Amino acid sequence: MRRPSVVRRAVYPTVPPRVEYSLTPLGADLGRLTHAMGQWALRNVDEINAARAAFDERAAREPEPLSS
């Protein structure tokens, strides 16, 4: 049984061998989702970088003792 895939691979019996790759309809649909995620990241890059910097700053400090 063939499983659905996102990439189609076509092999041509030539010398030298030739292989072509293309997206299946499922792959194109996935591409639209990953493109939307990339656009979201670009719109929010300043907030993402600020959150990273705050995390790095907290991680660089000495650990605080646990209170009991």
C-alpha positions as a Python dict, from the first residue, in 0.01 Angstrom:
ca = {
    (1, 'M'): (0, 0, 0),
    (2, 'R'): (133, 343, -94),
    (3, 'R'): (135, 611, 171),
    (4, 'P'): (53, 971, 85),
    (5, 'S'): (360, 1187, 42),
    (6, 'V'): (442, 1553, 6),
    (7, 'V'): (716, 1510, -255),
    (8, 'R'): (697, 1324, -586),
    (9, 'R'): (1023, 1166, -705),
    (10, 'A'): (1060, 1067, -1068),
    (11, 'V'): (1364, 862, -1171),
    (12, 'Y'): (1460, 844, -1539),
    (13, 'P'): (1673, 551, -1656),
    (14, 'T'): (1930, 758, -1840),
    (15, 'V'): (2308, 780, -1829),
    (16, 'P'): (2384, 960, -1612),
    (17, 'P'): (2072, 893, -1404),
    (18, 'R'): (1829, 1181, -1377),
    (19, 'V'): (1591, 1243, -1087),
    (20, 'E'): (1324, 1513, -1063),
    (21, 'Y'): (1140, 1619, -752),
    (22, 'S'): (810, 1806, -732),
    (23, 'L'): (540, 1873, -477),
    (24, 'T'): (228, 1662, -466),
    (25, 'P'): (-104, 1838, -399),
    (26, 'L'): (-56, 1740, -33),
    (27, 'G'): (291, 1900, -39),
    (28, 'A'): (155, 2219, -196),
    (29, 'D'): (-108, 2238, 77),
    (30, 'L'): (162, 2194, 342),
    (31, 'G'): (365, 2465, 169),
    (32, 'R'): (81, 2712, 214),
    (33, 'L'): (79, 2638, 588),
    (34, 'T'): (455, 2673, 630),
    (35, 'H'): (448, 2996, 428),
    (36, 'A'): (181, 3134, 663),
    (37, 'M'): (398, 3038, 963),
    (38, 'G'): (695, 3217, 808),
    (39, 'Q'): (488, 3530, 749),
    (40, 'W'): (371, 3520, 1113),
    (41, 'A'): (733, 3492, 1230),
    (42, 'L'): (837, 3789, 1016),
    (43, 'R'): (551, 4001, 1152),
    (44, 'N'): (647, 3913, 1510),
    (45, 'V'): (1027, 3904, 1483),
    (46, 'D'): (1081, 4192, 1729),
    (47, 'E'): (868, 4027, 1998),
    (48, 'I'): (1032, 3688, 1936),
    (49, 'N'): (1381, 3838, 1967),
    (50, 'A'): (1285, 4023, 2286),
    (51, 'A'): (1152, 3702, 2440),
    (52, 'R'): (1473, 3518, 2345),
    (53, 'A'): (1690, 3791, 2496),
    (54, 'A'): (1487, 3789, 2820),
    (55, 'F'): (1517, 3410, 2842),
    (56, 'D'): (1893, 3420, 2779),
    (57, 'E'): (1933, 3692, 3044),
    (58, 'R'): (1741, 3487, 3302),
    (59, 'A'): (1936, 3171, 3216),
    (60, 'A'): (2271, 3352, 3256),
    (61, 'R'): (2196, 3458, 3615),
    (62, 'E'): (2293, 3248, 3913),
    (63, 'P'): (2019, 3002, 4004),
    (64, 'E'): (1803, 3124, 4288),
    (65, 'P'): (1766, 2889, 4587),
    (66, 'L'): (1432, 2717, 4627),
    (67, 'S'): (1229, 2846, 4918),
    (68, 'S'): (1078, 2591, 5151),
}
